[in-house]
Amino acid sequence: MSSIEELLAGRDVCICAGSGGVGKTTTSAAIALGMAARGKKVCVLTIDPAKRLADSLGLEELGNEATRVDPALLEANGVTGEGELWAMMLDAKQTFDSLIARHAEDEAARERVLDNRIYQQISSALAGSQEYMAMEKLFELHSEGRFDLLVLDTPPSRNALDFLDAPERLTQFIEGRSLQLFLKPTGLAAKVAGRGAGVVLSILRRIVGFDLLTDLSEFFTAFSGMIDGFQERARRVNTLLRNPDTTFVIVCGPQAEPIDEAVFFHDKLVESGMGFGGAVVNRVRYRLLADDVDEAGVVRDVDSAIGNPDLAERIGKTLSEYQHLAERDEQNISKLSTKLGGDPVIRIPYLDTDVHDLAGLSEINRFLFADEATRIELAT
């Protein structure tokens, strides 16, 4: 089966998608590191607030702007050549603020929105849809053309459509009837300001501590001039998702539930007309014994070698349990391969230690950037 390098040939955007807890952040970082080692200028974007990516890349912290990984540190870990590795962690609120600044008619309109108390509340709620903000930052970097390859570590999704439909959901919000009620001169805001509303507004002012209607009016008046820009931006982000140079890599575990989620996500990608490169299955147990090897015979050999029957029996039990888990993983991955219709499935073995630094990422890359025969040889 193909290596990750073959999957990314001719691509300039790699989106690593999947549920949480399957090693998606680590896989994204390893892909970026491996491609940088092959001479590419690569940037990896993460949503992970736990600093795992920063720690693994030897950085004290990551922010909303790309930071270069120290070339000397890369070289010390065996990564040489002309490639560059950059990384950043998405700040969804800051990204949304940047969108406002970009689409504002002028500086005064920008400040009216950014300083508005209504915006400060609803922007946090909208920015909470990290899927769109991740795509927005990806689009921004892609438009700048600074990097040969962008690798996006997507937020974990309960539903594949949360990510794939993010640009469309933003457009629907902007074009929705609820928002239009406020934007129209004769809409809800105007009706609330009408006769008889003075007592209600006075009560609201005492409760919330500011003039609610005034802030609403100022926000929606300023925001109305930005709608066309937001709609066009969302359409362009959606186009990037479907660009032939963009590929999705689904990351999952070898258990039944993650495998089913991977199949579901793959089907949604195909239905949506988006490019699928392949799947990476992490923490896979490879079988240690061939079908024709007698486990009882192995236990006897161990007992003969160490002269301790009790210990040999415990070793045999552990081996049998491991073999059972490996067979289960093999069956689940075979199911995944069948469902994907022959698209590549790259298996990463269950490593002895947790991946927390560049050396660990390089170890993963021994499997990501190898063919299947080599992967099996390395794992067993």
VEXSE-493049 format. One record per residue (C-alpha): x, y, z. Coordinates in Angstrom, 3 decimals. Example, Ala and Ser with C-alpha at 12.3 -4.5 7.8 and 13.67 -1.06 7.14 Angstrom:
{{12.300,-4.500,7.800}}
{{13.670,-1.060,7.140}}
This chain:
{{0.000,0.000,0.000}}
{{1.017,3.629,-0.520}}
{{3.119,5.723,1.818}}
{{1.882,9.095,3.051}}
{{4.366,10.794,0.695}}
{{2.678,9.162,-2.295}}
{{-0.749,10.234,-1.005}}
{{0.395,13.849,-0.798}}
{{2.110,13.995,-4.196}}
{{0.910,17.120,-6.000}}
{{-1.151,18.297,-3.010}}
{{-0.682,21.531,-1.107}}
{{-3.335,20.997,1.607}}
{{-3.687,17.925,3.832}}
{{-6.663,17.859,6.228}}
{{-6.391,15.242,8.977}}
{{-9.902,14.428,10.142}}
{{-11.507,12.040,12.594}}
{{-12.889,11.672,16.083}}
{{-11.036,12.654,19.251}}
{{-8.499,10.502,21.055}}
{{-7.162,8.638,18.005}}
{{-3.807,10.426,17.654}}
{{-4.898,12.994,15.080}}
{{-2.702,15.811,16.437}}
{{0.341,13.537,16.619}}
{{-0.285,12.202,13.109}}
{{-0.629,15.735,11.724}}
{{2.658,16.776,13.325}}
{{4.429,13.646,12.076}}
{{3.210,14.203,8.509}}
{{4.411,17.817,8.607}}
{{7.775,16.819,10.043}}
{{8.242,14.061,7.469}}
{{7.428,16.318,4.535}}
{{9.761,19.019,5.874}}
{{12.491,16.371,6.043}}
{{11.864,15.810,2.330}}
{{12.583,19.418,1.445}}
{{9.115,20.990,1.746}}
{{8.227,24.210,3.540}}
{{5.382,22.950,5.725}}
{{3.037,24.499,8.284}}
{{0.917,22.400,10.650}}
{{-2.174,23.987,12.234}}
{{-3.719,22.557,15.365}}
{{-6.842,23.207,17.429}}
{{-5.466,21.289,20.412}}
{{-5.233,23.543,23.504}}
{{-3.313,20.953,25.541}}
{{0.071,22.061,24.111}}
{{0.893,18.541,22.905}}
{{1.939,19.837,19.503}}
{{4.087,22.642,20.916}}
{{5.798,20.255,23.313}}
{{6.473,17.632,20.647}}
{{8.017,20.245,18.356}}
{{10.211,21.728,21.073}}
{{8.304,25.024,21.212}}
{{7.364,26.800,24.432}}
{{4.005,27.842,23.048}}
{{2.024,28.297,19.866}}
{{-0.172,31.209,18.890}}
{{-2.439,32.321,16.079}}
{{0.533,33.073,13.832}}
{{2.918,30.498,12.379}}
{{6.147,29.886,14.342}}
{{9.170,28.186,12.818}}
{{10.633,25.138,14.536}}
{{14.334,25.659,15.266}}
{{16.333,24.146,12.351}}
{{19.104,23.162,14.774}}
{{16.598,21.165,16.814}}
{{15.373,19.422,13.679}}
{{18.918,18.614,12.622}}
{{19.673,17.215,16.080}}
{{16.811,14.791,15.514}}
{{18.055,13.675,12.127}}
{{15.968,16.075,9.992}}
{{18.330,17.702,7.517}}
{{17.942,19.379,4.148}}
{{16.311,22.527,2.858}}
{{12.853,21.929,4.266}}
{{11.211,24.124,6.913}}
{{8.699,23.207,9.614}}
{{6.282,25.807,10.977}}
{{3.410,25.397,13.426}}
{{0.535,27.376,14.915}}
{{-2.414,26.866,17.242}}
{{-5.725,28.370,16.190}}
{{-7.230,31.109,18.324}}
{{-10.840,30.999,17.125}}
{{-11.836,34.330,18.692}}
{{-8.802,36.149,17.255}}
{{-9.475,34.615,13.846}}
{{-13.068,35.870,13.955}}
{{-11.863,39.347,14.971}}
{{-9.514,39.326,11.976}}
{{-12.448,38.494,9.699}}
{{-14.340,41.489,11.036}}
{{-11.321,43.732,10.505}}
{{-10.892,42.452,6.948}}
{{-14.484,43.021,5.878}}
{{-15.223,46.279,7.684}}
{{-15.942,49.222,5.393}}
{{-13.505,51.424,7.296}}
{{-11.636,51.656,10.584}}
{{-14.562,53.292,12.359}}
{{-16.928,50.464,11.386}}
{{-14.368,47.902,12.493}}
{{-13.976,49.505,15.913}}
{{-17.739,49.835,16.357}}
{{-18.118,46.073,15.934}}
{{-15.045,44.920,17.853}}
{{-15.809,47.181,20.820}}
{{-19.510,46.367,20.802}}
{{-20.693,44.364,23.821}}
{{-23.164,42.373,21.716}}
{{-20.379,41.338,19.328}}
{{-18.112,40.363,22.218}}
{{-20.805,37.953,23.397}}
{{-21.974,36.438,20.112}}
{{-18.472,36.267,18.589}}
{{-17.437,33.867,21.323}}
{{-20.455,31.710,20.496}}
{{-19.780,31.817,16.743}}
{{-16.068,31.317,17.201}}
{{-16.999,28.251,19.230}}
{{-17.735,26.672,15.857}}
{{-14.050,25.913,15.554}}
{{-14.581,23.988,12.352}}
{{-15.186,27.131,10.313}}
{{-12.475,29.143,12.030}}
{{-9.994,26.349,11.296}}
{{-10.957,26.449,7.629}}
{{-10.763,30.236,7.610}}
{{-7.195,30.225,8.932}}
{{-6.274,27.484,6.484}}
{{-7.696,29.544,3.632}}
{{-5.782,32.618,4.768}}
{{-2.444,30.782,4.792}}
{{-3.220,29.067,1.491}}
{{-4.006,32.417,-0.142}}
{{-0.701,33.864,1.047}}
{{1.206,31.106,-0.767}}
{{4.024,31.011,1.783}}
{{4.091,27.223,2.214}}
{{4.458,24.193,-0.031}}
{{2.130,22.163,2.185}}
{{-0.419,22.983,4.892}}
{{-1.431,20.236,7.329}}
{{-4.598,20.894,9.323}}
{{-5.351,19.028,12.538}}
{{-9.127,19.390,12.678}}
{{-11.157,19.621,15.888}}
{{-12.764,16.341,16.965}}
{{-16.273,16.084,15.549}}
{{-19.295,14.211,16.840}}
{{-20.573,14.396,13.290}}
{{-18.565,14.488,10.070}}
{{-20.876,17.158,8.691}}
{{-19.862,19.578,11.472}}
{{-16.617,20.155,9.600}}
{{-17.632,19.622,6.001}}
{{-20.646,21.917,6.266}}
{{-18.955,24.684,8.264}}
{{-18.736,27.258,5.410}}
{{-22.350,26.624,4.431}}
{{-23.527,27.007,8.028}}
{{-21.877,30.423,8.284}}
{{-23.594,31.521,5.071}}
{{-26.934,30.231,6.347}}
{{-26.474,32.206,9.559}}
{{-25.749,35.410,7.661}}
{{-28.648,34.871,5.259}}
{{-31.002,33.562,7.937}}
{{-34.321,35.190,8.714}}
{{-33.414,35.822,12.351}}
{{-30.424,37.956,11.446}}
{{-32.268,39.690,8.623}}
{{-34.984,40.776,11.083}}
{{-32.389,42.869,12.843}}
{{-30.623,44.120,9.734}}
{{-33.719,45.450,7.983}}
{{-34.687,49.037,8.868}}
{{-38.248,47.894,9.530}}
{{-37.233,44.724,11.346}}
{{-37.447,43.607,14.934}}
{{-35.010,46.214,16.231}}
{{-37.230,48.981,14.858}}
{{-40.349,47.442,16.367}}
{{-38.712,47.119,19.773}}
{{-37.807,50.803,19.571}}
{{-41.404,51.716,18.896}}
{{-44.066,53.165,21.165}}
{{-44.535,51.509,24.533}}
{{-41.076,49.924,24.725}}
{{-39.626,52.474,27.137}}
{{-40.581,50.634,30.311}}
{{-39.242,47.296,29.020}}
{{-35.945,48.837,27.902}}
{{-35.576,50.610,31.224}}
{{-35.930,47.293,33.047}}
{{-33.464,45.592,30.685}}
{{-30.983,48.406,31.192}}
{{-31.078,47.894,34.950}}
{{-30.667,44.107,34.585}}
{{-27.824,43.979,32.070}}
{{-26.156,47.232,33.028}}
{{-26.160,48.854,29.585}}
{{-28.515,50.062,26.893}}
{{-29.311,46.786,25.114}}
{{-31.176,48.304,22.181}}
{{-28.458,50.863,21.488}}
{{-25.791,48.159,21.411}}
{{-27.942,45.921,19.217}}
{{-28.617,48.747,16.803}}
{{-24.943,49.761,16.608}}
{{-23.779,46.182,16.077}}
{{-26.209,45.228,13.338}}
{{-25.835,48.558,11.565}}
{{-22.072,48.120,11.376}}
{{-22.284,44.386,10.566}}
{{-24.705,44.886,7.677}}
{{-21.941,46.392,5.542}}
{{-19.814,43.262,5.943}}
{{-22.323,40.638,4.817}}
{{-21.273,40.498,1.166}}
{{-17.651,40.026,2.159}}
{{-18.497,37.234,4.600}}
{{-20.628,35.425,2.036}}
{{-17.947,35.593,-0.636}}
{{-15.274,34.454,1.832}}
{{-17.375,31.453,2.906}}
{{-17.856,30.459,-0.750}}
{{-14.110,30.618,-1.381}}
{{-13.400,28.553,1.733}}
{{-15.905,25.979,0.486}}
{{-14.131,25.926,-2.890}}
{{-10.799,25.218,-1.159}}
{{-12.345,22.154,0.516}}
{{-13.180,20.756,-2.926}}
{{-9.973,21.826,-4.661}}
{{-8.136,18.910,-6.364}}
{{-4.977,20.018,-4.537}}
{{-6.692,19.431,-1.170}}
{{-6.800,15.922,0.245}}
{{-8.363,14.465,3.379}}
{{-6.577,11.871,5.491}}
{{-8.842,10.110,7.980}}
{{-7.168,9.169,11.266}}
{{-8.707,6.465,13.450}}
{{-7.996,3.661,15.883}}
{{-8.302,-0.074,15.115}}
{{-11.361,-0.635,17.334}}
{{-14.803,-1.208,15.833}}
{{-16.308,2.197,16.723}}
{{-13.483,4.380,15.305}}
{{-13.434,2.198,12.185}}
{{-17.191,2.733,11.692}}
{{-16.748,6.497,12.174}}
{{-13.943,6.514,9.603}}
{{-16.155,4.721,7.074}}
{{-18.967,7.193,7.737}}
{{-16.647,10.179,7.270}}
{{-15.252,8.691,4.055}}
{{-18.766,8.268,2.646}}
{{-19.612,11.897,3.472}}
{{-16.432,13.105,1.777}}
{{-17.334,11.211,-1.375}}
{{-20.927,12.496,-1.305}}
{{-19.648,16.064,-0.883}}
{{-17.212,15.797,-3.784}}
{{-14.112,16.216,-1.635}}
{{-10.797,14.507,-2.208}}
{{-9.929,11.481,-0.076}}
{{-6.292,10.417,0.119}}
{{-6.334,7.516,2.539}}
{{-6.659,6.437,6.169}}
{{-4.112,6.207,8.970}}
{{-4.903,3.670,11.687}}
{{-2.971,4.316,14.888}}
{{-1.957,1.996,17.726}}
{{-2.360,-1.186,15.726}}
{{-1.286,-4.517,17.220}}
{{0.462,-6.708,14.667}}
{{0.253,-10.468,15.112}}
{{3.466,-11.898,16.534}}
{{2.796,-15.536,15.633}}
{{1.852,-17.062,12.298}}
{{-1.263,-19.209,12.014}}
{{0.768,-22.429,11.960}}
{{2.701,-21.650,15.181}}
{{1.622,-23.601,18.280}}
{{1.226,-21.220,21.251}}
{{1.588,-24.114,23.705}}
{{4.839,-25.019,22.030}}
{{6.065,-21.430,22.490}}
{{5.269,-21.655,26.215}}
{{7.246,-24.920,26.489}}
{{10.195,-23.313,24.723}}
{{10.076,-20.325,27.107}}
{{9.887,-22.659,30.126}}
{{12.841,-24.621,28.809}}
{{14.840,-21.411,28.361}}
{{14.092,-19.783,31.754}}
{{13.321,-22.821,33.909}}
{{10.301,-21.166,35.544}}
{{6.969,-22.834,34.656}}
{{4.779,-20.225,36.425}}
{{6.464,-17.317,34.651}}
{{6.364,-19.178,31.346}}
{{2.621,-19.756,31.794}}
{{1.986,-16.069,32.502}}
{{4.035,-15.102,29.452}}
{{2.004,-17.564,27.396}}
{{-1.277,-16.085,28.660}}
{{-0.136,-12.540,27.830}}
{{0.958,-13.687,24.384}}
{{-2.405,-15.355,23.767}}
{{-4.328,-12.216,24.815}}
{{-2.134,-10.017,22.634}}
{{-2.596,-12.360,19.702}}
{{-6.375,-12.150,20.153}}
{{-6.267,-8.316,20.140}}
{{-4.027,-8.348,17.064}}
{{-6.484,-10.610,15.226}}
{{-9.328,-8.260,16.170}}
{{-7.382,-5.259,14.859}}
{{-6.618,-7.140,11.659}}
{{-10.302,-7.962,11.097}}
{{-11.413,-4.375,11.741}}
{{-8.773,-2.925,9.406}}
{{-9.704,-5.461,6.736}}
{{-13.293,-4.229,7.043}}
{{-12.076,-0.631,6.679}}
{{-10.046,-1.468,3.566}}
{{-13.054,-3.154,1.986}}
{{-15.359,-0.219,2.747}}
{{-12.837,2.251,1.315}}
{{-12.828,0.370,-1.957}}
{{-9.084,-0.140,-2.164}}
{{-7.992,3.339,-1.067}}
{{-4.766,3.273,0.967}}
{{-4.800,2.316,4.649}}
{{-1.578,3.023,6.541}}
{{-1.088,1.170,9.824}}
{{0.981,2.605,12.686}}
{{1.833,0.045,15.386}}
{{1.214,0.354,19.083}}
{{4.525,1.922,20.155}}
{{6.269,1.106,23.433}}
{{6.324,4.739,24.578}}
{{4.070,7.765,24.223}}
{{4.980,10.260,21.502}}
{{5.951,13.566,23.103}}
{{8.936,14.888,21.133}}
{{10.565,15.059,17.711}}
{{12.225,11.671,18.203}}
{{8.797,10.117,18.746}}
{{7.392,11.822,15.651}}
{{10.357,10.530,13.637}}
{{9.576,7.011,14.871}}
{{6.011,7.334,13.572}}
{{7.387,8.524,10.243}}
{{9.277,5.261,9.818}}
{{5.827,3.779,9.213}}
{{3.995,6.711,7.596}}
{{6.613,7.065,4.876}}
{{7.206,3.357,4.216}}
{{5.379,0.875,2.019}}
{{3.203,-1.804,3.606}}
{{5.807,-4.580,3.332}}
{{8.356,-2.429,5.146}}
{{5.808,-1.441,7.782}}
{{5.100,-5.095,8.572}}
{{8.823,-5.841,8.778}}
{{9.428,-2.884,11.110}}
{{6.481,-3.747,13.360}}
{{7.241,-7.433,13.753}}
